[in-house]
Amino acid sequence: MTMLSDAAVLSGTASRVKRPRDPRLDVFRGIGMLIILLAHIPNDHWALWIPARFGFSDATEMFVFLSGMASAIAFGRLFDREGIILLTGRILQRIWQIYWSHLCVFLVIATLMSMAGTRPDGVSYVDSLNLVRFFTDPAPLLLGLMTLTYVPNYFDILPMYMVILALLPIMLLVERMHRVLPLLLMAGLWVLAQISLLNLPAEPWSDRPWFFNPFGWQLLFFLGFFLMRGTIQAPPARRSLKTIAALILIASIPFAWYRILEASPFFRDAAHALLPLTDKSTFGLLRLVHFLALAYLAFHAVGEGGRRLVHPRIIPVTRILMKVGQQSLAVFVTGMVVAQIIGIWLDRAGHTPAATALANLAGFSVLIATAYLVAWFKVAPWKA
């Protein structure tokens, strides 16, 4: 996995000077937001061509890893300047924002599903998101929703992110003791998640855990965090490493692409045997390997410092993607709602190529508009 050759320069420092944003972080986060929208739209044909269909990792890895890198810039520098108290306060504030975003998204989508009625195949939209119990007996589940002990599968990414953020002050404190200690803690938590010894309950009536185990996924977040911070050194740009990374990506295709799996019992059985290593809930090892190979090639493909992203011919697209990536929380929660609206509309209009293209492009437009609107609100022009 390679990142910035100047990762140490971009890591936490004592300087209060605001450095320019790295275009690679925001552009790739923006791309990730658009892919996540497609992945969330029910029965969207375009989702058959997202990277997740050709390998073990998907846009979730991109989102988590780049969030870790961005957090190193924001929170790591604050820790270096002001110490653990102010850092913890800032993180609690961020968790508070994400918590209320999570609750609002759940209530909006639950309301939307109840109003939508029944799909053409006779299944209710409430049942399609496994929300029947919530509408049947809401009182105890409202308490579970508020305490994060009731986390339906569609609504589990933000709770995972909250837990990972809560671990951040601990990781920085142990890093101050020794730079190797956070790496050992990350690995230890990940191993406990792999053997099902560490997880959180997702519903009060069963033993089902959170779909996204935060103690497994923290490994990827903090790899990005400490790479950007300079605690972990990025591997150099070598042809041999690029070749290995490319071979990893190519070798994973037969175990992930649905056309090969449908046509070949051998690869279908092999993919089933690899499930413990490709498990999304606990963030299996092969997901990590696949993502690191993909990220290594992607960051080299855009050139040192992302210079190819600022080419005059593509800079308008780059600017749009950067804006989307900079407002990732607002764009993400909007995308979760918009994805369900698009799914409902496609059920009515038909999943034709033209309708699907129109719906997806409209969804992209909404996310882009959301990013620009939120950025405008943050500037607070009425104060000028």
Secondary structure by P-SEA (a helix, b strand, c coil): ccccccccccccccccccccccaaaaaaaaaaaaaaaaaaccccccccccccccccccaaaaaaaaaaaaaaaaaaaaaacccaaaaaaaaaaaaaaaaaaaaaaaaaaaaaaaaacccccccccccccccccccccaaaaaaaaaacccccccccaaaaaaaaaaaaaaaaaaaaaccaaaaaaaaaaaaaaaaccbbbbcccccccccccccccaaaaaaaaaaaaacccccccccaaaaaaaaaaaaaacccccaaaaaacaaaaaaaaaaccccccccccaaaaaaaaaaaaaaaaaaccccccccccccaaaaaaaaaaaaaaaaaaaaaaaaaaaaaaaaaaacccaaaaaaaaaaaaaaaaaaaaaaaaaaaccccc
